[in-house]
Amino acid sequence: MGCDKWEKLILLAEREKNTAKSLEFREKLVECVVYTLQEKVNRGKIRDVDNLIKYGREMAKKFAIEELNFHLSLLEKQIEKVGQRKTAQTK
């Protein structure tokens, strides 16, 4: 997936009590998850997003990142619309 490297860096920064780095890595984690999901949605690879959404939700809960939950909710709505469009096209 690739985004898990940010999770490891967050944990390392927290262990070292480096809050600035921890915050920086949290931002990178959010960017990684959101941009990866957005890319998959734009390419129509909706079937590939479930695991990444689940991972994003887990990370949002683990690190208390509300911004990630917000972006995931927006992307889920977008994914739902794309899915509805595809269903309508096949009928």
Residue pairs with C-beta under 8 A, 6 or more apart in sequence:
1 36
1 51
1 52
1 55
2 32
2 36
3 29
3 32
3 33
3 36
3 52
3 55
3 59
4 55
6 25
6 26
6 28
6 29
6 32
7 29
7 59
7 62
9 21
9 25
9 28
10 22
10 25
10 26
10 29
10 63
13 19
13 21
13 22
13 24
13 25
14 22
26 63
26 65
29 59
29 63
29 65
29 68
30 65
30 67
30 68
30 71
33 52
33 55
33 56
33 59
33 68
33 71
33 72
34 56
34 68
34 71
34 72
34 75
36 52
37 49
37 52
37 53
37 56
37 72
37 75
38 75
40 46
40 48
40 49
40 52
41 49
41 75
41 78
41 79
41 82
44 82
44 86
46 79
46 82
46 83
46 86
49 75
49 79
53 72
53 75
53 76
56 68
56 72
57 69
57 72
59 65
59 68
60 66
60 68
60 69
60 72
